[in-house]
Amino acid sequence: MAYQWDSSLETGYEKVDNQHKQLVSTLNNLIQASQTGKDKEEIFKVLDFLTGYAIMHFKTEEDLMTKFEYSDFYVHKQYHDEFKVTVGEFNKRLVDEGPSKSLVHIVTTAIGDWLVNHIKGDDFRMAAYVKSKDVN
């Protein structure tokens, strides 16, 4: 199952939305790499990019929340930190067991579902707050 970017995922904060689009696109690349039988090096390359990009994206959000003194910063950051741990566990499992189609499906579904839910909940609230404070 691929994830589709649509207007229901738009927070209205362009920088955040562009990064979310890249995350969704890279997640879909991981799904495609697995489904089309790419070798494990290609799958790990895409997964490494996804992991690194997610960390950079979280920093972007956390910098915005700090800059605009978002009251739910610590809760939001905790979700990011927990997600990083979960992704680390998935990475370890993929290395230990190998990136079979079924395991990659489990990983991409968990990451994708978390991402969509996080965007539509926590990120929507954060972006609305930041937009209300960012008058430039």
ZIGIVEN-V962309 format. One record per residue. N is the residue number from 0. RES is the residue in one letter. PSI is psi in radians with two decimals (999 if undefined). BURIAL is # if it has 24 or more other C-alpha atoms within 12 Angstrom, else .. Layout:
n,res,psi,burial
N,RES,PSI,BURIAL
N,RES,PSI,BURIAL
This chain:
n,res,psi,burial
0,M,2.19,.
1,A,2.69,.
2,Y,2.36,#
3,Q,2.28,.
4,W,2.28,#
5,D,3.12,.
6,S,-0.36,.
7,S,-0.23,.
8,L,-0.03,#
9,E,2.14,#
10,T,-0.34,#
11,G,-0.01,#
12,Y,1.84,#
13,E,-0.82,.
14,K,-0.77,.
15,V,-0.77,#
16,D,-0.73,#
17,N,-0.69,.
18,Q,-0.69,#
19,H,-0.73,#
20,K,-0.74,#
21,Q,-0.70,#
22,L,-0.79,#
23,V,-0.77,#
24,S,-0.77,#
25,T,-0.66,#
26,L,-0.75,#
27,N,-0.62,#
28,N,-0.67,#
29,L,-0.77,#
30,I,-0.82,#
31,Q,-0.73,#
32,A,-0.70,#
33,S,-0.80,#
34,Q,-0.48,.
35,T,0.14,.
36,G,0.48,.
37,K,2.70,.
38,D,2.85,.
39,K,-0.50,#
40,E,-0.71,.
41,E,-0.74,.
42,I,-0.78,#
43,F,-0.57,#
44,K,-0.82,.
45,V,-0.73,#
46,L,-0.71,#
47,D,-0.75,#
48,F,-0.79,.
49,L,-0.78,#
50,T,-0.85,#
51,G,-0.71,.
52,Y,-0.68,#
53,A,-0.73,#
54,I,-0.76,#
55,M,-0.73,.
56,H,-0.76,#
57,F,-0.69,#
58,K,-0.73,.
59,T,-0.86,#
60,E,-0.77,#
61,E,-0.63,#
62,D,-0.72,.
63,L,-0.78,#
64,M,-0.68,#
65,T,-0.82,.
66,K,-0.71,.
67,F,0.23,.
68,E,0.94,.
69,Y,2.18,#
70,S,-0.45,.
71,D,0.38,.
72,F,-0.90,#
73,Y,-0.63,.
74,V,-0.80,.
75,H,-0.78,#
76,K,-0.64,#
77,Q,-0.70,.
78,Y,-0.75,#
79,H,-0.82,#
80,D,-0.73,.
81,E,-0.68,.
82,F,-0.72,#
83,K,-0.68,#
84,V,-0.79,.
85,T,-0.79,.
86,V,-0.67,#
87,G,-0.71,.
88,E,-0.70,.
89,F,-0.77,#
90,N,-0.80,#
91,K,-0.76,.
92,R,-0.71,.
93,L,-0.67,#
94,V,-0.80,.
95,D,-0.73,.
96,E,-0.31,.
97,G,2.61,.
98,P,1.17,#
99,S,2.78,#
100,K,-0.71,#
101,S,-0.70,.
102,L,-0.72,#
103,V,-0.65,#
104,H,-0.78,#
105,I,-0.81,.
106,V,-0.87,#
107,T,-0.60,#
108,T,-0.79,#
109,A,-0.80,.
110,I,-0.83,#
111,G,-0.79,#
112,D,-0.73,.
113,W,-0.79,#
114,L,-0.86,#
115,V,-0.81,#
116,N,-0.68,.
117,H,-0.76,#
118,I,-0.88,#
119,K,-0.28,#
120,G,-1.49,.
121,D,-0.77,#
122,D,-0.62,#
123,F,-0.79,#
124,R,-0.78,#
125,M,-0.81,#
126,A,-0.69,#
127,A,-0.75,#
128,Y,-0.86,#
129,V,-0.77,#
130,K,-0.65,#
131,S,-0.42,.
132,K,-0.43,.
133,D,1.56,.
134,V,0.04,.
135,N,999,.
